[in-house]
Amino acid sequence: MPDSVILRLPNWLGDTVMAVPALRALRTALPTARIAAAGPWVSVLAEQGLADVLVIYPRAWTARVGVADSVRRLGADTAVLLPNSLEAALSAWYWGAGRRIGFDTGGRALALTDALPLPEPRRHQIDEYLLLVETLGVRADDPTPRLIPPRPESPEHEAARALFAEAGLDGARRVIGVHLGAAWGSSKLWPVERVGEFCRLASARGDAVVLLGTAADEPLAAAILAASPARSLVGRDRPELLPALLARLGALVAADTGVAHLAAALGTPVLTLFGPTDPRLTAPRGPAQTLVGDAPCAPCFYRECPIDHPCMRRIGADDVLDRLSALMGAAG
């Protein structure tokens, strides 16, 4: 068994959350090994007890050059590579890992010592990550990502509480979050008019609705706020506050995004709306359900819809509210 393992995490938030069962399995099976995790979103794993070392491995190539030497100094004898890129395999070779485990894709087999064939048919992303760590004789008891929310006394929790108060959400019976963005592509987005209708229906029922997203989503938020009684934290839910904000919600509605995976891992009920992507491959696990837009062209995996988003437009606001009510009821 290895004495030191580095797990190269994926570049996306949702994929990083889906890597949690693999990382937890490593930690459980190798209690005395030194385990490191490296990736752009590794900060969401802080204080989770999953790794001895967390390395913020940036997305930009130029920034990675500066980090590569610090990773090399960790002296890991084994690297498990979750990204399927050639760059990930070459980086692990540079780090000095004598054993390099990954899927045989992109012509990188020669840079790997253990080149596994991609499953056919493809499996859920979580299960494919688990296949890689199984090469080390590691088995997962629980294939569901689970993360501990920030402690009530943490600065992040206090900052999230203050943001809720500023948005007038403190006295709300229940707060439903609606995440507007999707970094992968606009084809995943639920149309603005559907979001506005959902906000009106949920508010009429007595729930408070808060919009979440990055600063890039502010035009969408403005259009929704003009047509509904929703509140907004768009542009203010920065990455370090996301876990605390999501943990405060009664439920979340989101597209197939990383925020949906993070919320479910924190224990927040999540309804994920699928259209251009396949829930069999990337649906959140945990207190989560999916609602799929019924269109003959879905899933197409296009980042931008070349027609008029028929899959996402066919998801009705009343359907979302009904499914969300059932999900919140089941969650207690």
RAJONOR-V549493 format. One record per run of one state. SS is the DSSP state (hx for helix, st for strand, lp for the rest). FROM is the first residue (numbers start at 0). TO is the last residue. If there is no record, write none. Layout:
# RAJONOR-V549493
((SS:FROM:TO) (SS:FROM:TO))
This chain:
# RAJONOR-V549493
((lp:0:2) (st:3:7) (lp:8:11) (hx:12:17) (lp:18:18) (hx:19:28) (lp:29:32) (st:33:38) (lp:39:40) (hx:41:44) (lp:45:51) (st:52:55) (lp:56:59) (hx:60:71) (lp:72:76) (st:77:80) (lp:81:84) (hx:85:94) (lp:95:97) (st:98:102) (lp:103:107) (hx:108:110) (lp:111:112) (st:113:115) (lp:116:123) (hx:124:133) (lp:134:153) (hx:154:165) (lp:166:173) (st:174:178) (lp:179:184) (hx:185:187) (lp:188:190) (hx:191:203) (lp:204:206) (st:207:211) (lp:212:213) (hx:214:224) (lp:225:229) (st:230:231) (lp:232:237) (hx:238:247) (lp:248:249) (st:250:254) (lp:255:256) (hx:257:264) (lp:265:268) (st:269:273) (lp:274:277) (hx:278:281) (lp:282:286) (st:287:291) (lp:292:308) (hx:309:312) (lp:313:315) (hx:316:329) (lp:330:331))
